[in-house]
Amino acid sequence: MRSGFRDCYRRALAREARLQGRVVIEMKVVSSGEILTATASGDGLPAEQLECMLDVVGAHRFPPPEGGSAVVRVPVRFVPEEPR
């Protein structure tokens, strides 16, 4: 998922070079490892980036969780790289 999130952020940076913010992705993973639901909440990031991240999440599959299902929360912080 990390590379997909990075791609979403790069696309958003192309529109706003100093864009930064935080997001928490919350997913419900069912017994098959598929993601049943996912939400994104945070601050400082455009809706298009959050939607892109949810698309990345929706394509992901986890190993089957013990106990049948699980809720996974992934906090992510985005900051532009400093020029080298």
N, C-alpha and C positions, 0 to 999 in steps of 0.2 A: 504494500500500500504506500510505503514511503515515497517511492519514485513517482507514483501516480499523483500523490499530494504535491510533490515538488513541481510536476508538470502543470498542475492547476495553478500553483502560485506563480510560476514563470509567465503563464498567459496573462494573469492579472497584473503582474509587474510591467508587462508590455504597455498596459494602459495607464498605469500609475506607478512611476519609478520608485517612490518612497513608501509604498504600501507595506503596512505591517499590522499584525493583529494576532489574536488567539482564537482558537476554536476547540470545542469539545465535541467529538463524534461519539454518540451513544448507539450501540448496536445490540439487538437481541439475537443471539445465535441459538438456533434450535438443534435438536439431537442429531440431525444429519450434517451439521456444520454450516448449513446455509444461514444467511442473514435474513431474518424475518422482517425486521424493521430497523431503520437507522434514522437518526436525527442529527443535525448539526446546529450548535449554538455558539455564539461568541461575539467578539467585538472587533471593529476595525477592518473587517473584510467584506467585500461586496457579495451580494447574494449569488452572483454567477460563480464565484469561487467555491462557495459552500455547496452549491448544486453539483459542481464538477467533482468535489470531494465525495459527495454522496454517490455519484456514479461510480467512482473508483471503489468505494466500499461495497456497493451492490455487486460488483464483479468478483469480489473476494470470497473465498471459502475457508473456513476454519476447520481444524480437526474437531471431531465430535466432542463436545464438552462432557465431562463427567457429571452425572446427575440429570442429564436430559437436555438442559438448556442453560444459557448463561447470558448475563448482561455485561458487555464490555464497553468501557469508557476510555477513549483515546484523546488525551489532551495534546494539542499541537500549537506551537508558537511559530509565527512566520516573521522574519526580519530580513531586509535586503542585505546581501553581502556587501562588505566594504570593498571598494576598488583596490586591486592589488598593484 
